[in-house]
Amino acid sequence: MIKFYFRPIRRRIRIKAKRYIPKKQKHALAFSFTCVFLILSILFILLDIPIRPVVRENAKYIVKNEVTIMINECVGDYISENDLVYSDLITVSLNDKKEITSVGTDTIAINKLKSDITNAIANELKDSRGEKIRVSLGNLLDSYILDYIGIDFQVKLTDYGFIETDISTNFKSTGINQTLHRINLKIKVDVNINVGTLYQTETVETEILLAETVLVGNVPDMYIK
């Protein structure tokens, strides 16, 4: 009978000796780290103070411009899709002599228009991804040489407030017995802006021409809404 014997293979494990760091050296490292941290914090604060107002103004301009363009596109799409004309919103009454006796608005059509445009603007604001702004060192240090060196920031619309819409009319004389009648839509919306750690609220207001026509004849002083 043959017997086989197996011996387990023993691996030698090298144990690295821990490096001893004197207490004085530990204290020196901690002090150095603290000094570097304080210096970086002070530099950050010194840079942050002049950057903040520049970033705020740039963000304000970009957001107002973006939201205004968005509103104009929503209103323009609504007008083209519904073939909106002056007679859809305004009713002009004439007497037997073909003289203008009253100018009135179609309340139902006006309310529907305001509701549809408000919903369209709200949907567009929800889908807004924001834009990037660049703050140059030239603006901060008042130097033309550093105008092409700057920092990029992401501007985001985090939320929006109540969207207010209102209809306004304007009568303007354009000649003898001729009056230009314009119907404008006033839109006002509050948007919350986020740029890094900066949060601010801006109000965007714009007025868009919906329709206009020239009324021939005497327009009554009383405008009936």
C-alpha positions as CSV (number, residue, x, y, z in Angstrom):
1,M,0.0,0.0,0.0
2,I,1.4,3.3,-1.1
3,K,0.8,6.4,1.0
4,F,1.2,9.9,-0.2
5,Y,2.0,12.8,2.1
6,F,1.4,16.4,1.2
7,R,3.0,19.2,3.0
8,P,1.3,22.6,3.0
9,I,3.3,25.3,1.3
10,R,4.1,28.1,3.7
11,R,4.4,31.5,2.2
12,R,6.5,34.1,3.8
13,I,4.7,37.3,4.4
14,R,6.9,40.3,4.8
15,I,5.6,42.7,7.4
16,K,6.5,46.3,6.7
17,A,7.5,48.2,9.7
18,K,5.4,51.3,10.4
19,R,7.2,54.5,10.0
20,Y,7.4,56.5,13.2
21,I,6.6,60.1,12.8
22,P,7.6,62.3,15.7
23,K,5.0,64.4,17.4
24,K,6.9,67.6,16.5
25,Q,6.7,66.7,12.8
26,K,3.0,65.9,13.1
27,H,2.4,69.3,14.6
28,A,4.4,71.0,11.9
29,L,2.5,69.2,9.2
30,A,-0.8,70.1,10.8
31,F,0.3,73.7,11.2
32,S,1.4,73.8,7.5
33,F,-1.9,72.3,6.3
34,T,-3.9,74.9,8.4
35,C,-1.9,77.8,7.0
36,V,-2.4,76.6,3.4
37,F,-6.1,76.2,4.1
38,L,-6.4,79.7,5.6
39,I,-4.4,81.3,2.7
40,L,-6.6,79.5,0.1
41,S,-9.8,80.6,2.0
42,I,-8.6,84.2,2.1
43,L,-7.8,84.2,-1.6
44,F,-11.2,82.7,-2.4
45,I,-12.9,85.4,-0.4
46,L,-10.9,88.1,-2.0
47,L,-11.7,86.8,-5.5
48,D,-15.3,86.1,-4.6
49,I,-16.1,89.7,-3.5
50,P,-15.4,91.4,-6.9
51,I,-16.7,88.4,-8.9
52,R,-20.2,88.3,-7.3
53,P,-21.6,91.6,-8.6
54,V,-20.2,90.9,-12.1
55,V,-21.7,87.4,-12.1
56,R,-25.1,88.7,-10.9
57,E,-25.3,91.3,-13.7
58,N,-24.3,88.9,-16.4
59,A,-26.8,86.3,-15.1
60,K,-29.5,88.9,-14.9
61,Y,-28.9,90.0,-18.5
62,I,-28.7,86.5,-19.9
63,V,-31.8,85.2,-18.1
64,K,-33.9,88.3,-19.1
65,N,-32.8,88.0,-22.7
66,E,-33.5,84.2,-22.8
67,V,-36.9,84.4,-21.2
68,T,-38.0,87.4,-23.4
69,I,-37.0,85.5,-26.5
70,M,-38.9,82.4,-25.1
71,I,-42.0,84.5,-24.5
72,N,-41.9,86.1,-28.0
73,E,-41.6,82.7,-29.6
74,C,-44.6,81.3,-27.6
75,V,-46.8,84.3,-28.6
76,G,-45.6,84.1,-32.2
77,D,-46.4,80.4,-32.4
78,Y,-49.9,81.0,-30.9
79,I,-50.7,83.8,-33.4
80,S,-49.5,81.8,-36.4
81,E,-51.2,78.5,-35.4
82,N,-54.5,80.2,-34.7
83,D,-54.4,82.7,-37.6
84,L,-55.1,85.4,-35.0
85,V,-56.4,88.7,-36.5
86,Y,-57.9,91.9,-35.2
87,S,-61.5,90.9,-35.7
88,D,-61.0,87.7,-33.5
89,L,-60.5,89.9,-30.4
90,I,-62.3,93.2,-31.2
91,T,-65.9,94.0,-32.2
92,V,-66.6,97.3,-33.9
93,S,-70.2,98.5,-33.9
94,L,-71.5,100.9,-36.6
95,N,-74.7,102.9,-36.9
96,D,-76.8,103.4,-40.0
97,K,-74.5,106.1,-41.2
98,K,-71.5,103.8,-41.0
99,E,-70.1,105.7,-38.0
100,I,-68.3,103.9,-35.2
101,T,-70.5,103.8,-32.1
102,S,-68.4,101.4,-29.9
103,V,-65.3,99.3,-29.8
104,G,-65.6,96.2,-27.6
105,T,-63.4,93.2,-26.8
106,D,-64.4,89.5,-27.1
107,T,-63.9,88.5,-23.4
108,I,-64.1,84.7,-24.1
109,A,-61.4,85.0,-26.9
110,I,-59.2,87.2,-24.7
111,N,-59.4,84.8,-21.7
112,K,-58.6,81.8,-23.9
113,L,-55.7,83.6,-25.5
114,K,-54.2,84.5,-22.1
115,S,-54.7,81.0,-20.7
116,D,-53.1,79.2,-23.7
117,I,-50.1,81.6,-23.8
118,T,-49.6,81.3,-20.0
119,N,-49.5,77.5,-20.3
120,A,-47.2,77.6,-23.2
121,I,-44.7,79.9,-21.4
122,A,-44.9,77.7,-18.2
123,N,-44.0,74.6,-20.2
124,E,-41.1,76.3,-21.9
125,L,-39.7,77.5,-18.6
126,K,-39.9,74.0,-17.1
127,D,-37.7,72.7,-20.0
128,S,-35.1,75.5,-19.8
129,R,-31.6,74.0,-19.2
130,G,-29.9,77.3,-18.7
131,E,-26.9,79.0,-20.3
132,K,-23.2,79.5,-19.6
133,I,-21.8,82.9,-18.9
134,R,-18.2,83.9,-18.9
135,V,-16.7,86.4,-16.5
136,S,-13.4,87.8,-17.8
137,L,-10.5,88.8,-15.5
138,G,-10.4,92.0,-17.5
139,N,-13.8,93.0,-16.1
140,L,-12.7,92.3,-12.6
141,L,-9.3,93.9,-12.7
142,D,-10.2,96.6,-15.2
143,S,-7.6,95.5,-17.7
144,Y,-7.9,95.1,-21.5
145,I,-5.0,92.7,-21.6
146,L,-7.0,90.1,-19.5
147,D,-10.3,90.4,-21.4
148,Y,-9.7,87.0,-23.1
149,I,-9.0,85.2,-19.8
150,G,-12.0,84.3,-17.7
151,I,-14.2,81.7,-15.8
152,D,-17.3,79.9,-17.1
153,F,-20.4,79.8,-14.9
154,Q,-23.6,77.8,-15.5
155,V,-26.9,79.9,-15.2
156,K,-30.0,77.9,-14.4
157,L,-33.6,78.7,-14.0
158,T,-34.5,76.7,-10.9
159,D,-38.1,77.9,-10.6
160,Y,-40.6,80.5,-11.7
161,G,-43.3,82.4,-10.0
162,F,-46.8,83.5,-11.1
163,I,-47.1,84.3,-14.8
164,E,-49.2,87.5,-15.2
165,T,-50.8,88.4,-18.5
166,D,-52.8,91.5,-19.3
167,I,-54.3,93.1,-22.4
168,S,-53.7,96.7,-23.2
169,T,-55.0,98.9,-26.1
170,N,-53.7,102.0,-27.7
171,F,-55.5,104.5,-29.9
172,K,-53.3,106.8,-32.0
173,S,-54.5,109.3,-34.6
174,T,-52.9,108.7,-38.0
175,G,-54.8,111.2,-40.1
176,I,-58.1,112.9,-40.7
177,N,-60.8,110.5,-39.3
178,Q,-58.3,107.7,-39.1
179,T,-57.2,106.1,-35.8
180,L,-54.6,103.3,-35.4
181,H,-55.9,100.8,-32.8
182,R,-53.3,98.4,-31.4
183,I,-53.9,95.4,-29.0
184,N,-50.9,94.5,-26.9
185,L,-50.2,91.6,-24.6
186,K,-48.3,92.5,-21.4
187,I,-46.5,89.5,-19.8
188,K,-44.7,89.5,-16.4
189,V,-43.0,86.5,-14.8
190,D,-40.7,86.1,-11.8
191,V,-37.8,83.6,-12.3
192,N,-35.4,82.2,-9.8
193,I,-31.8,82.1,-11.0
194,N,-29.0,79.8,-9.7
195,V,-25.4,80.5,-10.5
196,G,-23.2,78.2,-8.3
197,T,-23.9,79.3,-4.8
198,L,-25.7,82.5,-5.9
199,Y,-29.5,82.6,-5.8
200,Q,-31.5,85.6,-7.0
201,T,-35.0,86.4,-8.3
202,E,-35.5,88.5,-11.4
203,T,-38.7,89.9,-12.9
204,V,-39.0,89.7,-16.7
205,E,-41.6,92.0,-18.3
206,T,-42.3,92.4,-22.0
207,E,-45.1,93.8,-24.2
208,I,-46.0,92.1,-27.5
209,L,-48.2,93.4,-30.3
210,L,-51.1,91.0,-31.0
211,A,-53.1,92.8,-33.7
212,E,-53.7,96.2,-35.1
213,T,-56.0,98.0,-37.6
214,V,-56.8,101.5,-38.8
215,L,-60.3,102.6,-37.8
216,V,-61.9,105.0,-40.3
217,G,-64.3,107.5,-38.7
218,N,-64.7,109.1,-35.3
219,V,-63.8,106.8,-32.5
220,P,-65.9,107.3,-29.4
221,D,-64.1,108.5,-26.2
222,M,-65.5,105.6,-24.2
223,Y,-63.7,102.3,-24.9
224,I,-66.0,99.3,-23.9
225,K,-64.1,96.3,-22.6
